[in-house]
Amino acid sequence: MTTTWYTSPAAVAAAQRMAMAGKVGDPACSMAAVGRPDPALVPRDKRIGIGRHGAYWCLIRGDGGH
């Protein structure tokens, strides 16, 4: 399966919320991390939306669904 990666406004917003709170985790994210996400834990899907703010990352599977 080929995965398409794209910048997701929802993922960027979630990463900003996490950075402001200083905590990892947001309901919008299929996976959240501080620092680079572990590739072994990245969800598998045809589309992955990504967002980053500072060291905080949010990945969203598909078109926003989990």
Secondary structure, DSSP 8 states (H G I E B T S, - for coil): ---EEEE-HHHHHHHHHHHHHT-S--TT-SEEEESS--GGGS---SEEEEEEETTEEEEEETTS--
